[in-house]
Amino acid sequence: MHGYLHFEAMSSHSYDFSCVCCGDQPPIVIMDLHKKGSFHQTVSDLQSPPDDYKGEVNMEDFWDSVSNEHIALGFLTSIQMNPYAVSPSFDCWAPWIGERTRRSAVALNTEFQKLQTPKAPGENAEWTVTEDHLLNELLNQEVEVVRKLCEECDLDPRGSRMDLIFRLKDEMKTPESFEKVFQKIWGASGGWAAILCPCGIVYSLKGLLRAGSPRDFADLLLSWAHVPNKVVYDFSSVLARQMNLRAPESVPFAPHEGRLVAPTTQNIGGANEGSLKVNLTWLTEKRNPADERSHPLTGSSESYSLRDTSEDSGNVLSRVGLAPELSGRINTQVVQQFFSQMRECNYFLTSSPSTNIFLLRNILHHRNVRVNESSTGQI
């Protein structure tokens, strides 16, 4: 493994992370979180960032340091300490975004703010999403695992599995207990976040130090040169709120706060009945003249935060199927299909944090190259 890592670190890879069909700035992306293949990381080992840290990190410098660590592996014996080893920290941990897709080499990473109190406006919704993730995982655990977790949280371990889960749910309102449940159930790290185009090319990758949330995807998208016109994500309304609060000068998701139409009674009724259709003709034919601050491929400044389906009446106006230009024409399951393919890599990705993300970026680079070659008929 050390030999392979050394070889890849010494190789000249472009790491473009760009699709030959969608270009460097795709107008449509699909995003999700993959919690498997996480690295071993104790949250208590993560120190708070310096007081002057503004949530920005230089991607080029960070990934150069990760490469240097793995170049050094080729010159060290198994018992020697690596002087170039990279340890996770909130102020020195970066995502990877292709050079022609990102705004600059400086990317956002505000993970340190996830569990801070008091929370900023809109943060309560983000916390609920993360808690729901953990509750879903708890429901899949054996009763003895849940019982032991109750004991570790100083809760009554007696009763049925649902009794225990309800106790844990109430207990998870505090950050300390939330972290304890997260470490036991979710895994060592928070997994990794990915942004793909409909063709299946990975455009952005972020290894998470804490449990994943819309904040991580907001960090990625706000680091792009252009926010896509259509973003498909399970927690669409929370993402739109998060990004609009963080960038009020540009309002990334507008109009209608990321919904396809205004949330009127008539529109909601039409969406529920299946009679409402929202035409987005600029997805197939570039708007001319282009809007001010428009996307370079569509000429439209409109951006929507959508989801594949929604049983929530509050999100019904964010369904992908409301737009004829999207319905049945894009594969909204492309991320889940991609994660399914990545399962075969999970067994060797449970390594040190720097090795995990170095391997992951390398695997995704080679995969992107193969998908692009397939699209152009080269293989």
Phi and psi in degrees as a GROMACS rama.xvg file:
@    title "Ramachandran Plot"
@    xaxis  label "Phi"
@    yaxis  label "Psi"
@TYPE xy
-62.0398  -38.6788  HIS-2
-62.9938  -42.2045  GLY-3
-66.0889  -44.5655  TYR-4
-61.4747  -40.94  LEU-5
-62.8451  -43.2382  HIS-6
-61.1127  -47.0002  PHE-7
-66.2964  -37.8862  GLU-8
-66.5969  -31.0117  ALA-9
-83.3482  -13.4383  MET-10
-78.3943  155.122  SER-11
-95.9594  93.0184  SER-12
-105.109  141.87  HIS-13
-81.4334  -30.935  SER-14
50.4624  47.9447  TYR-15
-63.7978  -41.293  ASP-16
51.5753  56.1337  PHE-17
-144.279  146.443  SER-18
-97.0921  136.673  CYS-19
-69.2341  -20.7928  VAL-20
-93.2914  -40.937  CYS-21
-92.3142  -12.368  CYS-22
80.8676  -174.324  GLY-23
-75.9049  -21.923  ASP-24
-124.622  82.392  GLN-25
-66.1689  136.154  PRO-26
-76.2802  -18.8414  PRO-27
-129.022  131.389  ILE-28
-135.704  155.715  VAL-29
-123.907  134.628  ILE-30
-129.94  151.681  MET-31
-167.888  172.791  ASP-32
-111.428  134.274  LEU-33
-113.24  113.875  HIS-34
-94.1611  -1.64442  LYS-35
-87.5986  165.529  LYS-36
65.7429  29.2615  GLY-37
-79.1649  160.897  SER-38
-95.5551  164.283  PHE-39
-81.8789  120.139  HIS-40
-153.901  123.859  GLN-41
-88.5982  122.378  THR-42
-60.3642  -33.5819  VAL-43
-64.947  -19.6487  SER-44
-78.9014  -13.71  ASP-45
-82.5904  118.748  LEU-46
-85.7409  152.355  GLN-47
-64.3269  144.5  SER-48
-70.306  164.538  PRO-49
-58.2928  155.686  PRO-50
-61.0394  -27.6732  ASP-51
-91.4015  6.58133  ASP-52
-73.0348  126.585  TYR-53
-104.842  12.1159  LYS-54
81.9428  23.4843  GLY-55
-123.015  141.577  GLU-56
-143.076  144.596  VAL-57
-82.7844  114.141  ASN-58
-63.3998  -43.6828  MET-59
-61.3427  -46.5114  GLU-60
-63.444  -42.6223  ASP-61
-64.5035  -49.0703  PHE-62
-71.3356  -27.1069  TRP-63
-63.6747  -40.4341  ASP-64
-66.8088  -36.2  SER-65
-66.5562  -41.3481  VAL-66
-64.024  -41.7223  SER-67
-60.9176  -37.092  ASN-68
-59.483  -42.4722  GLU-69
-83.8014  -20.8617  HIS-70
-67.2004  -42.035  ILE-71
-63.4796  -25.8491  ALA-72
-57.8411  -30.0691  LEU-73
-72.1193  -10.0496  GLY-74
-117.873  8.28934  PHE-75
-117.007  148.83  LEU-76
-82.9218  168.628  THR-77
-64.7251  -20.1097  SER-78
-100.385  -2.36952  ILE-79
-87.5911  142.279  GLN-80
-76.9801  141.142  MET-81
-88.0026  113.136  ASN-82
-69.2513  -12.0256  PRO-83
-103.554  12.2975  TYR-84
-59.8948  138.66  ALA-85
-106.032  121.294  VAL-86
-104.27  140.171  SER-87
-62.168  138.321  PRO-88
-153.296  150.739  SER-89
-63.0544  -30.5134  PHE-90
-95.609  -2.15562  ASP-91
-141.092  67.2942  CYS-92
-154.865  116.221  TRP-93
-122.938  152.665  ALA-94
-78.1802  179.809  PRO-95
-123.505  126.882  TRP-96
-132.745  134.452  ILE-97
-54.0839  146.345  GLY-98
-58.274  -37.2024  GLU-99
-87.9185  -3.28125  ARG-100
-100.051  -34.8746  THR-101
-78.2686  161.101  ARG-102
-69.2653  -42.8493  ARG-103
-161.668  -176.356  SER-104
-70.1775  -17.3018  ALA-105
-89.184  121.238  VAL-106
-115.667  161.183  ALA-107
-87.0275  140.366  LEU-108
-147.531  98.616  ASN-109
-112.098  33.0399  THR-110
-59.5184  -29.8116  GLU-111
-62.6272  -17.9447  PHE-112
-88.2135  -5.3  GLN-113
-59.6466  -44.4924  LYS-114
-111.242  19.8166  LEU-115
-74.7387  147.197  GLN-116
-129.349  146.392  THR-117
-72.0532  158.552  PRO-118
-85.9056  148.46  LYS-119
-73.0689  164.087  ALA-120
-54.5547  134.031  PRO-121
91.0314  -12.8624  GLY-122
-74.3285  -26.919  GLU-123
-61.6077  -37.2329  ASN-124
-64.4956  -37.4871  ALA-125
-65.5009  -41.3026  GLU-126
-61.968  -41.6046  TRP-127
-60.9608  -40.9771  THR-128
-60.0405  -46.59  VAL-129
-63.5019  -40.5526  THR-130
-63.4156  -40.5458  GLU-131
-60.6381  -39.2381  ASP-132
-57.6164  -46.5333  HIS-133
-67.6873  -37.9862  LEU-134
-63.0376  -38.8768  LEU-135
-61.8106  -38.7215  ASN-136
-69.0386  -38.2822  GLU-137
-60.7859  -38.2227  LEU-138
-64.7181  -20.792  LEU-139
-93.5839  -0.500033  ASN-140
-90.158  153.501  GLN-141
-66.1781  151.997  GLU-142
-60.4938  -33.6081  VAL-143
-67.1384  -34.3911  GLU-144
-65.306  -43.5834  VAL-145
-66.3133  -38.7484  VAL-146
-63.7739  -43.3636  ARG-147
-65.1438  -36.7441  LYS-148
-64.8603  -38.1462  LEU-149
-61.4228  -42.043  CYS-150
-61.429  -42.1751  GLU-151
-67.0342  -25.0535  GLU-152
-95.7173  11.2943  CYS-153
60.0164  38.95  ASP-154
-109.138  159.16  LEU-155
-63.8788  117.53  ASP-156
-86.1283  8.79719  PRO-157
-93.7668  153.424  ARG-158
113.702  -176.858  GLY-159
-75.0236  169.775  SER-160
-61.3378  -40.6874  ARG-161
-67.2978  -35.0598  MET-162
-59.8487  -43.8617  ASP-163
-66.3209  -40.4613  LEU-164
-65.9391  -38.2461  ILE-165
-64.9888  -36.6117  PHE-166
-65.1795  -42.412  ARG-167
-66.2385  -36.0793  LEU-168
-60.513  -44.3529  LYS-169
-65.7837  -37.6098  ASP-170
-68.8573  -29.7639  GLU-171
-72.3391  2.32589  MET-172
-69.4117  -20.3336  LYS-173
-96.5242  140.525  THR-174
-58.1781  -37.5141  PRO-175
-63.5883  -46.3326  GLU-176
-70.3197  -35.2346  SER-177
-59.5736  -45.0938  PHE-178
-62.2798  -38.1139  GLU-179
-65.2635  -44.2161  LYS-180
-65.7448  -42.2242  VAL-181
-58.725  -47.3853  PHE-182
-62.2577  -34.4755  GLN-183
-78.3421  -41.5677  LYS-184
-98.9838  -45.7965  ILE-185
-76.1188  -35.4506  TRP-186
129.155  -175.388  GLY-187
-69.8701  -50.8326  ALA-188
-111.145  -173.496  SER-189
-87.9551  11.2637  GLY-190
82.2447  -149.362  GLY-191
-146.115  147.504  TRP-192
-102.442  142.288  ALA-193
-136.836  143.691  ALA-194
-120.183  123.79  ILE-195
-122.508  154.513  LEU-196
-86.4735  168.654  CYS-197
-60.4576  -19.3113  PRO-198
-79.1331  -12.9885  CYS-199
100.096  7.55865  GLY-200
-80.8259  132.116  ILE-201
-80.9865  124.141  VAL-202
-101.024  -29.0962  TYR-203
-143.341  144.313  SER-204
-137.286  135.996  LEU-205
-142.249  115.804  LYS-206
-79.2394  125.618  GLY-207
-96.8583  137.329  LEU-208
-87.9067  -27.4499  LEU-209
-124.89  175.767  ARG-210
-54.9876  136.603  ALA-211
-67.6077  151.157  GLY-212
-157.346  172.026  SER-213
-57.1562  -24.6417  PRO-214
-57.1147  -38.935  ARG-215
-64.2247  -41.6452  ASP-216
-72.2369  -32.0528  PHE-217
-64.5553  -41.3167  ALA-218
-55.7803  -46.1772  ASP-219
-64.6946  -51.5627  LEU-220
-65.3845  -36.38  LEU-221
-72.6171  -11.3623  LEU-222
-91.6306  -6.6363  SER-223
-78.3245  154.464  TRP-224
-68.6434  -34.7222  ALA-225
-137.847  125.754  HIS-226
-69.6785  130.022  VAL-227
-58.2866  153.51  PRO-228
-68.2499  -30.9506  ASN-229
-132.035  121.167  LYS-230
-119.257  120.182  VAL-231
-103.078  120.795  VAL-232
-155.328  142.55  TYR-233
-59.1121  -34.8023  ASP-234
-110.857  61.141  PHE-235
-61.7539  -45.0122  SER-236
-68.2691  -37.2744  SER-237
-66.6913  -41.0507  VAL-238
-61.9484  -46.0162  LEU-239
-61.0438  -44.2925  ALA-240
-63.4849  -44.4117  ARG-241
-59.0726  -48.7001  GLN-242
-70.3386  -38.9212  MET-243
-67.6713  -32.28  ASN-244
-71.2886  -34.4237  LEU-245
-82.8478  -21.2234  ARG-246
-131.34  62.6108  ALA-247
-65.6632  -21.208  PRO-248
-73.2261  -24.4492  GLU-249
-115.329  -19.1461  SER-250
46.7363  77.8301  VAL-251
-54.2886  -40.138  PRO-252
-108.085  104.955  PHE-253
-155.419  150.963  ALA-254
-83.7281  -177.553  PRO-255
60.876  27.3046  HIS-256
53.8906  39.4553  GLU-257
93.78  -12.8956  GLY-258
-77.8518  160.225  ARG-259
-73.1977  -30.5091  LEU-260
-141.854  170.479  VAL-261
-64.1661  144.14  ALA-262
-79.7762  61.118  PRO-263
-87.6546  161.3  THR-264
-59.433  -39.91  THR-265
-64.7953  -44.3638  GLN-266
-66.3497  -41.4453  ASN-267
-64.1679  -41.9587  ILE-268
-63.1723  -43.1478  GLY-269
-64.302  -37.5435  GLY-270
-66.7413  -41.9376  ALA-271
-66.7302  -33.5355  ASN-272
-82.5594  -14.9002  GLU-273
86.9351  9.56768  GLY-274
-94.5693  -14.3113  SER-275
-83.8299  127.864  LEU-276
-130.833  136.585  LYS-277
-118.773  110.523  VAL-278
-83.249  129.386  ASN-279
-122.547  70.9791  LEU-280
-63.7095  -24.6391  THR-281
-69.4388  -8.81834  TRP-282
-73.9281  -25.7743  LEU-283
-106.847  -23.1181  THR-284
-139.415  117.057  GLU-285
-55.6344  134.626  LYS-286
-66.2641  132.544  ARG-287
-138.175  117.064  ASN-288
-74.7623  155.687  PRO-289
-72.865  150.953  ALA-290
-68.1156  160.871  ASP-291
-67.906  138.061  GLU-292
55.9984  44.0149  ARG-293
-88.2553  164.739  SER-294
-72.5723  136.698  HIS-295
-63.6276  -24.5516  PRO-296
-91.9768  -27.6308  LEU-297
-108.569  -20.6085  THR-298
74.2485  6.2842  GLY-299
-107.717  141.547  SER-300
-93.2474  -1.80178  SER-301
-75.077  137.77  GLU-302
-136.303  134.298  SER-303
-127.32  140.336  TYR-304
-104.399  108.553  SER-305
-117.984  169.282  LEU-306
-137.811  159.252  ARG-307
-63.0048  -54.2604  ASP-308
-137.044  165.481  THR-309
-154.639  125.35  SER-310
-92.8781  -9.93599  GLU-311
-84.532  122.058  ASP-312
-61.338  -26.5655  SER-313
-71.1693  -20.6072  GLY-314
-109.729  8.16742  ASN-315
-62.7266  -26.9129  VAL-316
-83.6153  4.58342  LEU-317
-109.518  12.0467  SER-318
-71.405  134.864  ARG-319
-58.4045  -38.2692  VAL-320
-64.4834  -10.9544  GLY-321
-73.1676  -20.461  LEU-322
-101.922  114.296  ALA-323
-56.9169  -31.4769  PRO-324
-69.8873  -14.5218  GLU-325
-108.52  -38.2553  LEU-326
-60.5802  118.398  SER-327
75.7135  -1.60206  GLY-328
-106.337  -15.8653  ARG-329
-123.978  147.35  ILE-330
-89.5569  96.3615  ASN-331
-73.0796  -10.1081  THR-332
-95.2685  10.4786  GLN-333
-61.0501  -33.664  VAL-334
-70.1807  -43.6032  VAL-335
-64.4977  -38.1699  GLN-336
-64.291  -38.8864  GLN-337
-64.6301  -44.9048  PHE-338
-62.5324  -36.9036  PHE-339
-61.8211  -40.1298  SER-340
-66.1966  -31.8239  GLN-341
-78.2467  -9.62971  MET-342
-59.1744  -30.9502  ARG-343
-68.1523  -13.5684  GLU-344
-95.5328  -10.1159  CYS-345
-60.3363  -34.4043  ASN-346
-66.2645  -28.6194  TYR-347
-106.159  2.64644  PHE-348
-89.0448  -10.8266  LEU-349
-80.5095  66.6823  THR-350
-123.079  -162.328  SER-351
-64.6188  154.938  SER-352
-55.5923  -47.322  PRO-353
-68.5566  -37.6131  SER-354
-67.214  -39.2513  THR-355
-57.015  -52.3643  ASN-356
-74.4323  -31.4196  ILE-357
-64.8487  -45.8254  PHE-358
-63.2135  -42.9796  LEU-359
-63.7855  -46.7301  LEU-360
-60.877  -38.2252  ARG-361
-67.6667  -43.5668  ASN-362
-60.3766  -45.2423  ILE-363
-69.0639  -33.188  LEU-364
-61.3322  -50.9009  HIS-365
-63.1663  -36.6113  HIS-366
-66.2139  -44.2171  ARG-367
-58.1452  -41.571  ASN-368
-60.8065  -43.5957  VAL-369
-65.0672  -42.3321  ARG-370
-64.5247  -41.7973  VAL-371
-64.4582  -40.229  ASN-372
-65.0136  -37.8524  GLU-373
-64.2962  -39.4542  SER-374
-66.2667  -32.0694  SER-375
-96.5384  4.75075  THR-376
76.1589  20.3618  GLY-377
-81.3504  -18.2614  GLN-378
